[in-house]
């Protein structure tokens, strides 16, 4: 993947988008953060292997 495709993710930008599911993973997939669009009853979720 080229550097142009990668963008810095900031918490404020993620929190603004309430209509989408957000998946953030480590480069080695050792952890995953998921924030669903269902507010108040599903998530956010964090998993570390």
N, C-alpha and C positions, 0 to 999 in steps of 0.2 A: 504494500500500500504506500502510495506516495505521501510525502509530507503535506502536500496541498489538501489531501483528503482528511487529515487529522486536524481537529480543532480543540482548543483548550475548553474544557467543560467547567463551568462555574456553577455553584449551588444556586445562585440567584436566577440564572437562566433556566435551570432545570425546574425550579419552583414556579416560575411564571407559566410554564406549559402544563395546564391542568387537564387537558384533553387527551394527552398521549401517555403511553407507557414508556418508561425510561429504564434502560438497562446499561449499567456501567460495569465493566469488567477489568481486572488487572491484565497486563500484557501476557502473563503466563497462566491466566485463568485460575489463579489460586483463590480469588474471591470474586463475588458478584454482588452488586447493589441493584435492586429493582424497586422502582416507584410506579405504582399502577395509577390509572386514571380514576379508579374508584376511591373517592376521598372519604376517609373516616372509618371504613370497614374492611379494607384490603390493603395491607402494606403500610409503610415501606418494609422491604425484606432485605436482609443482609446474610450472606452465606460465605463461610470461609472453609476451604478444604484442607 
